[in-house]
Amino acid sequence: MNLLNFFIDELGTADRKEKFSTHYILSGCMVNEYSREWLKIRSDQIKFKYWGKTDIVFHSREIGRKSGVFSILKVTSNFLSVGIPSLSIKVEDIQNALTEVAFVTKKNFDIEEQIADLLVYGAKLKLKGKKIEQMNEYEKNIYKIMNQKLFKMHPETGEKKKKFYSSINSFEVLP
């Protein structure tokens, strides 16, 4: 049996009385066992390569702000065009690690929840209706990736599955 795991991360609080959190967004990442193991291994390789340890959490806020361990992204203002030669980091490594896979439990470092955390920031940008031209490069990338990861029905889906899948709305704003 092909077992699927579903990991969820949230942004904001669900309490309507909360004044500092105007939005509550849920994001999920569904993976099978094989992909889950591959994601864990690959993310640990990336973490060890750039930070020398694996207890790093890919957290969208810190990446976007280039704070905490992600302050290495401040090394040069045009790192996307040249990489970070002083750290032997090629531009392709940065793109693969931070923009292509769209990589929480803060205690057990589940990569799937970290992915959900990154994607939820893209959902926040979409919900707020932030215009692409107002976004920084990180926001543009995470927004693009989040939109690519939304559920879309495959054109060759059979009629029975189409009927079932047509009820799925992958991005919905609830009152």
ZIKA-V86108 format. One record per residue. N is the residue number from 1. RES is the residue in three letters. PSI is psi in degrees with one decimal (* if undefined). Layout:
# ZIKA-V86108
((N/RES/PSI) (N/RES/PSI))
This chain:
# ZIKA-V86108
((1/MET/135.5) (2/ASN/100.6) (3/LEU/132.2) (4/LEU/141.9) (5/ASN/140.0) (6/PHE/121.5) (7/PHE/137.6) (8/ILE/141.7) (9/ASP/155.2) (10/GLU/160.7) (11/LEU/127.6) (12/GLY/-171.9) (13/THR/151.1) (14/ALA/-6.4) (15/ASP/115.9) (16/ARG/-19.8) (17/LYS/-14.1) (18/GLU/121.2) (19/LYS/-23.2) (20/PHE/-13.3) (21/SER/99.3) (22/THR/-14.4) (23/HIS/147.7) (24/TYR/114.9) (25/ILE/134.0) (26/LEU/139.5) (27/SER/145.0) (28/GLY/159.5) (29/CYS/119.7) (30/MET/125.6) (31/VAL/151.5) (32/ASN/172.4) (33/GLU/-42.1) (34/TYR/-47.7) (35/SER/-35.4) (36/ARG/-44.4) (37/GLU/-43.1) (38/TRP/-44.4) (39/LEU/-42.5) (40/LYS/-47.6) (41/ILE/-48.1) (42/ARG/-43.5) (43/SER/-38.0) (44/ASP/-37.2) (45/GLN/-45.3) (46/ILE/-45.9) (47/LYS/-43.8) (48/PHE/-38.9) (49/LYS/-43.0) (50/TYR/-24.6) (51/TRP/-6.2) (52/GLY/12.9) (53/LYS/166.3) (54/THR/-1.5) (55/ASP/42.2) (56/ILE/139.1) (57/VAL/122.7) (58/PHE/96.9) (59/HIS/123.3) (60/SER/-42.6) (61/ARG/-46.5) (62/GLU/-39.0) (63/ILE/-48.5) (64/GLY/-36.2) (65/ARG/-6.4) (66/LYS/45.5) (67/SER/170.4) (68/GLY/-136.4) (69/VAL/-18.2) (70/PHE/7.9) (71/SER/-15.2) (72/ILE/-19.2) (73/LEU/-13.4) (74/LYS/-5.7) (75/VAL/-42.1) (76/THR/142.7) (77/SER/-19.5) (78/ASN/44.3) (79/PHE/-25.9) (80/LEU/-21.9) (81/SER/-26.4) (82/VAL/-6.7) (83/GLY/-157.7) (84/ILE/83.8) (85/PRO/-36.6) (86/SER/-21.8) (87/LEU/9.0) (88/SER/37.7) (89/ILE/120.4) (90/LYS/155.0) (91/VAL/-37.0) (92/GLU/-36.5) (93/ASP/-43.4) (94/ILE/-46.3) (95/GLN/-43.6) (96/ASN/-37.8) (97/ALA/-35.6) (98/LEU/-12.5) (99/THR/-18.5) (100/GLU/-48.8) (101/VAL/-8.5) (102/ALA/43.8) (103/PHE/*) (104/VAL/96.7) (105/THR/134.2) (106/LYS/-6.8) (107/LYS/-38.0) (108/ASN/5.2) (109/PHE/39.0) (110/ASP/118.4) (111/ILE/-32.1) (112/GLU/-38.8) (113/GLU/-29.5) (114/GLN/-38.5) (115/ILE/-45.9) (116/ALA/-38.7) (117/ASP/-42.9) (118/LEU/-42.4) (119/LEU/-30.8) (120/VAL/-29.4) (121/TYR/-38.2) (122/GLY/-38.7) (123/ALA/-37.0) (124/LYS/-42.3) (125/LEU/-41.0) (126/LYS/-44.7) (127/LEU/-42.5) (128/LYS/-12.7) (129/GLY/29.0) (130/LYS/131.1) (131/LYS/142.6) (132/ILE/-42.4) (133/GLU/-14.2) (134/GLN/-6.1) (135/MET/147.3) (136/ASN/175.9) (137/GLU/-41.5) (138/TYR/-46.0) (139/GLU/-41.9) (140/LYS/-44.6) (141/ASN/-46.5) (142/ILE/-34.2) (143/TYR/-46.3) (144/LYS/-45.7) (145/ILE/-43.7) (146/MET/-44.4) (147/ASN/-35.1) (148/GLN/-27.9) (149/LYS/-7.0) (150/LEU/146.6) (151/PHE/129.3) (152/LYS/137.1) (153/MET/132.5) (154/HIS/138.5) (155/PRO/-24.2) (156/GLU/15.2) (157/THR/136.7) (158/GLY/162.3) (159/GLU/-43.0) (160/LYS/-45.0) (161/LYS/-36.1) (162/LYS/-42.1) (163/LYS/-43.5) (164/PHE/-50.0) (165/TYR/-23.4) (166/SER/-16.7) (167/SER/-5.0) (168/ILE/125.1) (169/ASN/110.3) (170/SER/-12.5) (171/PHE/109.2) (172/GLU/135.4) (173/VAL/122.5) (174/LEU/147.1) (175/PRO/*))
